[in-house]
């Protein structure tokens, strides 16, 4: 028995499923999780000493790779001053100023996770509009707050239960589900619930049913529909924020949302989330307005140090995005060649991509759900056995970092060619 197997056996006695987040259990791919011990650059090592090229990158936050020296130094210096104060600090102000500068939001509130950011943005949307209903998209995941666990993606899809037990029926009734990349389905819901929809929330690039790019005009169409029906448009940029461009998907696609949520990269590997928007909307948040939201650890100085340093580096080195695009295109082309002749699709936007084992192009939830999960299982185990650490779910993304080299990309392509 490996040390990872032994740890997993112990973990299952004290944690549900032996993990603190469902997909990590690796149930859908028929194996046990590899317990990781350390990371450096684009590589990670498990507790048994096995080395892997890491294409998860902590599910996206590590856009500059593991143990980036400037981020590590900033965290070490911050720890030396104190772990937490529960009081305002200067670094929070600097962080907020930089986020506003990079993204174009006018005000921002720091929280501790993407889930918390989404939950808070939805409350703000309801408070601002006086409406109760929300439109989301089938297969899009916006964290695990009650109202968003309706036709959710990611781990909910992997587990085969997109609607979670414990979600009150009354709350679920206020969450309306449209089809991603299908503007008529959104219009139909807005018309049927005229004057009741507070917001439309969307992953501008769906990445929790696997990577599904928006069709040309889809995001622009959502903006127009929200304006027409008086609803707010919320971009969930927990994944795309600072990854596709310094200003996230808003910059990448040229569409402005009313509210935007952030996570992952904004924390530099530490637990951080944020939501932001216009001054008019954000001044409705307590203590200025009636929409209450609070958090003891919000704006934690150590987390701010990590996130601020990473964002500064991205702002100072925009060429990072060119590097990520080139390597992403290289990986996509290589995987498509390796899987030529198979029922497989390689979807990519920038530095995130997914291989779907299905015949039809994947443009939404229905096509993603048609994927052959047994083929994906073979794919995942084949990559893992050759030193490639990828997402253990058909409905997740592979993430690239600036630390990945052409040799890393070639190793993944070669591994793919050896599987089938």
Secondary structure, 3 states (H helix, E strand, C coil): CCHHHHHHHHHHHHCHHHCCCHHHHCHHHCCCCCCEEEEEECEEEECCCCEEEECCHHHHCCCCCECCHHHHHHHHHHHCCCCCCCCCCHHHHHHHHHHHHHHCCCEEEEECCHHHHHHHHHHHHHHHHCCCEEEEECCCCCCCCHHHCCCCCCHHHHCCCCCCCCCCHHHHHCEEEECCCCHHHHHHHHHHCCCCEEEEEECCCECCCCCECCCCCHHHHHHHHHHHHCCEEEEEECCCCCCCCCCHHHHHHCCCCCEEEECHHHHCCCCCEEEEECHHHHCCECCCCCECCCCCCCCCHHHHHHHHHHHHHHHHCCHHHHHHHHHHHHHHHHHHHHCCCCCCEEEEECCEEEEECCCCCCCCHHHHHCCCHHHHHHHHHHHHHCCEECCCCCCCCEECCCCCCHHHHHHHHHHHHCCC
